[in-house]
């Protein structure tokens, strides 16, 4: 059962919610926190707030990306660029801590590369599948999350961690994590701010909807709503 948390100060409270989990795992002085970042406009201020904190050791955080547009990393539409400008540069996050999706590559090749990187990390850790400590997700008006859009092929992927997904409504390719790796996470948090998407949130929480977000069924799923 998903937990719903209503936030009065969306950015400050969501930042604290995320940071508390990173700090708790890092308290032993050695553990690495595995965090998957979402794109879009909603998390940008949260990432900027995380960058300002002094209690997070970014050398011991591994950042992955939930999805990416098929553009170069310096492109205005790039999720990586948004994260770099809001979190990586201001927070002086080591380049080795961020594992970006190569949006500038041919989509299928880029997805295969990311899938392989996650598989290798899982093997090194003795895991059947890469396990994130926390996956951050957004949700669109159409109920999509990451780049898992309604009626697209990626919704049916059951093996790979990352795929290239053609999105007809935008007539473009996207790179996205898949349900298997998202649902393998210890925790997933949806970041949804504003009243516009509340009807879709309600439909997902009620169950039985066609929205892709409803198929996120990790061990712990929290909706952080502003």
Secondary structure, 3 states (H helix, E strand, C coil): CCEEEECCCHHHHHHHHHHHHHHHHHCCCCCCEEEEECCCCCCHHHHHHHHCCCCCCHHHEEEEECEEECCCCCCCCCHHHHHHHHHHCCCCCCHHHECCCCCCCCHHHHHHHHHHHHHHHHHHCCCCCCCCCEEEECCCCCCCECCECCCCHHHHCCCCCEEEEEECCCCEEEEEECHHHHHCCCCEEEEECCCCCHHHHHHHHHCCCCCHHHHCCCCCEEEEEC
